[in-house]
Amino acid sequence: MLNIQILMASRDKSWLRRPAGRAILMWVMIISGTFTGWSQADRWQQRVSYEMNIDFDVQTHQYSGYQRLVYLNNSPDTLRRIFYHLYFNAFQPNSMMDVRSRTILDPDGRVGSRISRLGPDEIGYERIQSLKQNGVETRYHDENTILEVELAEPILPNSSTVLEMQFTGQVPIQIRRSGRDNAEGVAYSMAQWYPKLCEYDYQGWHADPYIAREFYGVWGDYDVRISIDSSYTIGGTGYLQNSCEIGHGYCQGSVHRPAGSKLNWHFLAPNVHDFMWAADPQYQHLIHRAADGTELHFFYKENDRTRDSWPQLPTVMDRVFSYADTNFGKYPYKQYSFVQGGDGGMEYPMATLITGDRPIGSLAGVAVHELMHSWYQMVLATNESLYAWMDEGYTSYASTRIMDYLVREGILPGTPSPDPFERVYAGFRRFVKSGMEEPLSTHADHFQTNMAYGVGSYTKGQIFLNQLEYVIGKEAFNRGLLRYFNTWKFKHPNANDFIRVMEKESGLELDWYREYMVNSTRSIDYSIDSLIADGDSTEVVLSRVGLMPMPQDVVIQLSGGTTLAFNIPLTLMRGEKQELEEGQKRVLLPDWPWTHPQYRFKIGTSLDKIKQVELDPSHRMADIDLTNNIYPRD
């Protein structure tokens, strides 16, 4: 190949005139084309297979574990180092999570200075006793919540290696998501509890220290055995393999469990990127078969409130699964568990941890939100640290729609709202005006305030979707959501992957929308400046006040009751949406170039017959000043 490269670089090209030279050139072009094709193929993904055996001591809140990990390197790169997450190490005084939680401008009240006050028997930790690669000891050391490993031998592209680890851990007092003895008395919420391999993808390693933000994991299969005191019931990720040995509501009939003995719970979880479990000796366990065939499990501690609310939850969630399957994509696993534990709510594959001492409306709300993460993160597994808004925002959007559906159908109590997203937009407008907004492209760990992270990820994230429906039209948008799920399930989609799906479904160019919404904080503000009489016609003058361009819907109400609807696309879109306005097709007007701050159009109606002109009557555009969207002004 070196000789060919020398020939190609030579100034003397006479060899190209010879048959052999032309043959060599053709061969080089074929080979180059082949390698170019490889480089632009669908993105590769790493793959793991975990086997873990855990021996848990409920007296000391400590456990020992053996982990056998088969790691398949599907990348084109040779790996000489690998990294593991050791999340429980965050729950120690002076950890990065402790310091960050105390020094950020607006500390999270759930954390604050609590970690700094933990004693030796209250902290969390994961300690590695040994780590071998293909039977050979590796060199490793931990940097707080990250284990850095120098491999005994490189992992070549498209090859696998076996990593065997002995480790111990201690469960911290429950502070954030994980831990023991939470505020509702649940014994163990075991999330982020094992040494978890960091993800390596087309952007390299993602060995982010844990500061209570987001997660990212490698797709794989889990085979987990947990030995724990026989009085404890376990719920969480995976399918229990030995249900009739265990009992605890998984299998009919009595199971003899001598006091003080242990049971060995065996779970399999296929094609997931994490594994969570929770345990308590007083869990009530309900099982419900949903209409779509999913087996739903419910684990809760009974008291005066939960005794009423939790038995109502299966019927509600049955309807939720049917709605979600139809509108967002078919849930791909055979089981899902709602488990009381943790703090607030936190999603995991095939299960969620939720605080459960709530009335049914609140309980359903948190259950719906965490369940919808099974679409937007557990199946469409974005890198949450880089795209938290695609995780929390898309989930919040789906949750808003579902909760509105549940109330409208009378499944939950309440009065339906004419616009279920109204409060979402109102909150966003207030925050934009505060001046604290940061771009959605900010890494989740590096927002300056918890407020900016929360509003950006949860609020602007769902506005990103609802407003996109406004841009491309409801039918194209709904088709796009399903196409996105079916195209990218069990993968790691990013923002461009999503917007490309929507471009293909709508036929419109949408890169401008992604760039403005994700990489900037430029706001939307459009105004109806004036109406100018021109004989039997009227000229309507609009202005773009804010810095983000958007297509415009304009509705004009005439004094006789007639309504005129218009659509003004952006030149950037290279097309227009296909959508009706209250059953009436819009009149398509010429494109509005984004460079032009003003736009004028005429209608064949005299000024005295115009009762009102309104921009964006569907209120899906995140215009920060609504006072100038209606003419005449109030």
N, C-alpha and C positions, 0 to 999 in steps of 0.2 A: 504493500500500500504506500510505503514511503516513496518508492520509485515513481508511482503514479502521481503522487503529490508533487514531486520534483518536476515531472513533465508538465503538469497542469500550470505550475508556477513559472515555467521557463518562458523567456521572451521568444525563443525560436519555436514557432508553431508548425514547422514543416511536417512534424510527425503526424499531425492531424490529417494530412493529405494522403497518408498511406492507409491501406485497408486495415492493417493491424491497429494503427492508431485510432481509426474511427471505431473499431470494435472495442478498444479499451475505453474510449469515451462513453460509448453506449452502456458498457458494463458499469462504469462509475455512476452514470445517471440513474440506472436502475437501482443500484445499491443505495445511492443517496436518497432516492425517492422512497425506498423501503424504510430506511431509518427515519426519514421525516414523518412517514405515516405512523411509525411506532410512537414517535415523540408527541403526536397529536391525537393519539387514541384516547378513549375514555379514561378518566383519572383512575389510577390504581389505588387500592386500599390495602392496608395491612390487615392481618388476621391473627386472632389469638384463640387458644383453647385452654381454659383454666380447669384444673382439678384442685380442690381445697378440702382439707380435713381439719376441722376446728374442734378443739376441746375447751369448753367454756365453764368457768367457775363463777357461780352466782354469788358466792360469799365474798370473794376478793374483787369481783368485776374485772377479772383478767382472763385472758385466753391465750392458748398456744396454737400454732397452725403450721401446716405443711402445705406448700403450694407447688404444683407442677404446672409449668406454663410452656406450651408449645407456641412459638412465635414464628409466623410466616412473613418473611420480608418480600412483599410483592413490589417493592420500589425498584427503580433502576440503580439504587445507590448501595454501596457497601457500608454497613454499620459497624463501627468499632466501639461505640458507647451506646448505652441505653439508659433510660430514666424511669423511675417509679414514683408515683404519688404516695406520700405517707400522711394522709389528711389528718389523722388524730394528733399528730405532733403540733398542729396549730393550737391545740388547747393546752398551752403551757405559758406561764408568765414570760414576757418579753419575746414571744414569737412574733413573726411578721403580722399575723392576724391580730394579736393582742395590741401591738403598737399602732397598727393602722386603725383599729376600731376605736382607740382612744384619741388619736390625733387628727382624724378627718374632720372637716369643718362642721359637719352635722352628724355626730355619732349615732349609730343604730342603738336604740334603747334596749334591745334584746341582748346586746353584747356589751357595749360600753367598756367598763373597766372590770367586768366579771372575770375574765380570763386571768388578769393580773393577780387576782386574789385566790386562785386555786391552790390548794395544798397538795403535797406529794401523792396522797391517795385519792385526789379528786381530778388530777390532770389526765389528759389522754396521751397515749403514745403508741407507736409501732416501732419495734426494735428487731432488726435483722440479726439472726443467729448465724446463718450461713447462706450462701448463694453460689450455686454451681451452674456452669454452662456445659452441657453434654458431659457431666461427671467431673469437670475440672473447676476448681475454686476460682472465683473472680475476685477482683479488687473493687471495693465499694466504700462509700462514705455518704452520710446524709447531711444535706444542707436544709435543716428545719423540716419542711414538708416535701422535699424532693430527695430521692436516693439516686446518687450518681454512680454508675457502674461501668468499670473498664472491663470489657469482655475478654474472656480467655482466648477467643478466636473471632475474627470478623464474621459477620453474617452477610454472605454474598447476596447479590440480587437474585430474586426468585428461588430462595432457599429457606430452610427452616432451622430452628435451633430449639433445644430443650433447656429451660431454666428451672432449677429446683431450689426452693427456698424454705428455710425454717425461720419462723418469726414468732414473736410474742406481742401482745397488745394489752392496753388497759383502757377501759371505757370511761371517758370523762363525765363529770356532771353535765347534764344536758344544758347547753347554752345556745347553740345554733345548729338546727337540723338533726345532728347526731347526739348520742349520749344516753345517760341513764337517769332515771327518776325525774321525768319531766314534770311540768307544772300540773298536769292532769294525772300524775301518779303512774304513768306507764314505765315499766321497769327498764326496757332496753329499746332504743331506736338505733339500729345498727346500719347506718348509712356512711359511706366513705370509710369503711372500717378495715379494709385489707390493703396490702401493698398492690397498687393498681398500675399497670404499665402505662406510661404516657403515650400519647398518640404521635406518630410520625407520618406526615402527609406531604403533599406537593409543596407545602410551605416550610417543611423541615420539622424539627422537634417542637412540641408544645409542652414544655416542662414548666408550667406556670405555678409559682408558689400559691398556696391556698390562703386567701384572706377573706373568706366567706362569700365569694362571688360565684363564678360559674364553673362548669365541668365540660370535659371533652374526653371521649374514650374510644378504644379500638373495638371494632365489631368482632364478636366471637361467641363461643359456646362456654357455658359454665356448668360444672359438675361439682356440687358443694354438699359436704356432709358436716352437720353441726351436732355435736354431742353436748347436751345441756340437761340440767335437772328436769326430771320427768314431769314435774308439776307445771312447767311452762308450756304455753301454746305459742307456736311460731307462725307468722304470716309474712309474705313478701314476694320477691321475685321468684319465678320458676314454677315448675310442676313437681309436686311432692311424689316421690317414687314409691314410698313404703307407707301409704296412708293407713292401711289396716293394722300395721304394727304400731302406729302412732296414736290413732284415735283422735282426741281433741276436736271432734266435729268433722274431721276429714272422712271418716269411715264409720258406718253404722256398727253398733255392737260395742261391748265394753272391752277395754284393754287393761290388763293388770299392770299397775305401776307401783312397785314397792317404794315406800317413802325413802327419799334420799338417793334413789337410783337415777340413772341418766337414760335418756332416749337419744338415739342417733337418727336425726332427721336428714333425709337425702333428697336434694332438689336438683333438677336439670332445667337449665334455661338456654334455649337455642337462639342464636343470632340476636344477641343483645350486646350492650356496651357498658353494663354495670350490673351489680347484684346487691340488693338491699334486703334486710330482714329485721323484724321486730319481735320481741318476746315479752310475755307477761303471764303470770300464773292465774290472772282473773279475766283473761280475754273471753268474751262471748264470741262465738263463731257462727255466722250465718252464710249459707250458700244459696245462690239464686241463678237459675239458668235464664239468660236473656233471650229475647226473641231472635236475635241474630246468631244464637248458638254459643255465645261466650259464657263461660262459667264465672260468675261474679262471687267473690269472697269478701266478707265484711268482718273485721276484728275490732271490738270495742270493749271498753270497761263500763259496766252498767251502773247508772245512778239515776236519780229522779228525772234528769233531763234526757240522758241518752236512751233511757228505757222507752221513751216516746219517739225520739227522732230517728235513731239508727234503724229500727225495723221498717220505717217508711222509706229509707234510702234505696233499697233494692228496686222497688217499682219505678222510682224516679230515674235511676241510672239505666234501667232497662230501656226507657224511652230515649235517653241521651245517646246510648250506643246506636240505636236505629237512626236517629237524626244525623249523628256524626258519620256513620257509615255512608249515608246517602250524599252528604254535602261535602265531606272532607276526605273520603277514602275509606275502604274497608279495614277495620282493625284486624291485624294479621295474626294475632296470637289466639289461643283457645281459652285463656284465663286472664282475669284481672282482679287485684285485691285492693280494697280500701282499708287502711290500717291506721288506727288511732295511735298517734305518737309524734315525736319531733316537736317542732314549734310552727304554728301556722299551717303551712302545707308545703310539701316538697315532693317532686316527681322522680320516679325511677322506672326502669323497664318493668312492665307487667304489674306495677303496684305503685301506691303513693302512701306517704305518711301525712296524716292530717290531724290537727287538734280536733277533738270530737265532741267536746262539751258545749254543744250549740243547738239552737232550735233548727227545725228542718230546713227553713229557707237559707240560713247561713251555712248549715252543713252541706246542703246541695250545692251552694255556690262554690265553696272551697273544693268539694269533690269534683265538680264539673271542670274547674280550672286545672286541677292537677291531672285529671284524666286526659284532658286535651293536649297535655304535654306528651302523651303517648303518640300523638300525630306529629306535633312540632317539637321534637327533640329526641324522643325515644325511637322513632321510625325515620323521620327526616332529621338526621343527626348533625345539625350544623355545629360548628365550633362556637359554643356559647360565649366564650371569652371574646371572640372577635365579632360575633353577630348575635349579641344577647337579644336584640330587638326582633330577630327572626324566630327566636325561641319564646320569650315572654310576650312579645307583641302579637305574634300570630296566634298564640294560645289565648291571649286576652281577647283578641278579635273573635275567635271561635266561641269563647265563653260568653261574650256579650250576646252573640246571636242565639246561643243555646238557651241562656237564661230567659231571654225575651220569648223564645218559643215555648218554654215550660210554663211561663205565666200566661201567655196568650191561649194555650191549650187547657188551662185550668189544672195543670199537673202540680204546680206550686201556687200558693196564695199570692195575691198582689194584683195591682192594676197595670195593665199593659201600657207602655210608654209609646207615644206617637213616633218618637225617634230614640231607639235604645242607645245610640251613640252620642246623644246630645251632651250628657255630662262629661263624656270623654273629651270632646272637643272644647268644652268650656274650661275644663281643667288645663288643657294644653295651652289655650290662649292666655290664661293667667300666668302660666309658667314662662311662656315666651316673653311676655312683657316684664318679667322679673329680671331678665338679663343673665340668668344662670344656665341657660341651655348650652349643651355641648354637642358636637356632631355625633351621630349614631356610629360613625366609624371609630370612635374612641374605644380602646380596649376596655373591657368591663372592669378590670382591676384599677384602671387609671383615671376614672372620672374624679373630678375634684370634690364632688359632693355626692352623698347617697341620693339626694333629691334629683340631681341631674341624671344619674344612672337610672333611677326608678321611673321618672317621667319619660325619659328617652326610650328605655327598653319596653315598658309596659304600655305607656300612653301613645307616644309617637309611633311605636311599632304597630299598634293596631290601626292608628290613623293611616299609616302607610298603605295598609290593605284596603280600608274602607274608601279612602280617597282614590286609590287606583281603580276601584270599581267605577267611580265617577268618571275617570279618564277614559277607560276603554269600554265601558258599558257592562251592565249587570250579567248578561248572558255569557259574554266572552270571559268575564272575570270568574264566574262560577265554574265554567268549563276548565279554565286555567288552574283553579285550585285542585281539581281532581287530576288533571294532567300532571301537575307538579308532584302530587303524592305518588302517582303511579310511575312517574319517570325517575324520581329520586329516592324512593323508599329504600331503606337499608344502605344508604350512602351518606356522604357528607356534603350536602349542597351549600353553596355560598350565595351571596346576594345577586351576583350576575347569573347564576344558574336559574334562580327564580324568575328574574326579569326576562330572561331569554324564553322561558316557557310562556310567559304572558305575551311576549312579542309574537311568538309563533301562533298563539291562539287568537290574538286580536288582529294580527296583520299590521300592527303599528310599531313605530320605533319608540322605545321607552328608556333608552340609556340616560337621556336627560333627566327623567324623573328619578331614577336611582341616584344619579350624581347629586342632584339638588337635595333630595330628602335624606340621603345617607352621609354624604361627605361635606355638607354645609349646614349652617343654621339660618340660611336665608329664608325669610318668612314670606307668606302669601298675603297680599292685600290688594284687592281690586275695588274700583270705585265707579259708580255712575256719576259722571261729572255734570252733564246737562242734557236737556232735550231742546232742540232748536226747531222752531216751526219753519216749514218751507212749503208754503201753499197748502195743498192737500196732503203733503207728506211731512214726516218728522225725522230729523236726524238725531240719532242717539250717540252720545259721546262717552266712551269708557276710558278709564286710565288704569295702568298698572302702577300702583303705589309701592308695593313691596318688591323685593329683588328676585323672587322665584316666579317664573312664568308658568301659567296654567291655561288650558283650554277653558272656554266660558260657555255656560248655559245661561240664556237670557229668556225670561218669560215676561210678556207684556199683557196686562189685563186692560181690556177696553171697557168703556162705560156701559156698553150694552150687554156685557157678560161674556163676550168672546175672549178667548185666550190665544195669544200668538207665542210660539216657542221657537227659539233660535239656538243654533250651536255654532260656536266659533272655535275651530281647531287651532292648535299651534302648528306653525310651519315645521317645527322640530319633529312632530308626530308622523309626518308623511302619510296622512290619512285621517280618518275621523271615526268616532265610535258609532255603533249602530244601537240606538236605544230610544224607546218611546218616552214621551213626557206625558204622564197621566193618560195614556192611550192615544196621544196625538203625536205624530211624527214631527220632529223638529225641522225647521228650514235651515239648510246648511249655508252658512256664510263663508266668505273667503277667509283663508288662514290669517292668523295674527302673528307676524314675525316677532320673535322674542326681543329683538333689538328696539322695537317701537314702543315707547311708553304710552302711546294713545291709539285708540281704534275708533273709527266712525262707521256707522251704517245707517241706511235710510229704510223706513217702512212706509207703505202707501196709505197711511192713516194720518189725519190731521191731529195736531197736538191737543186740541180740546176734547178729543174722544179717548185720550189715553188716561186711564185711571191710575195705573201703577206699573213701574218697571222694576224687576228684581233679578239680581244675579244669584246663581246657584240656589234655586228654590228647593233642591233636595237636601241642602245643607251637608253635603259630603266633602266639600272643599274646606280645608283648614285655614280659611281667611281669618286673620287675627282681628279685624275690625269690621263688624257686621253693620255698623251704623251707616256706612256709605254704600251698602249693597242694595238699598231700596230707594227709589225715587218716586214721589217727592220724599224728602227727609221728614221724619216725625218732628 
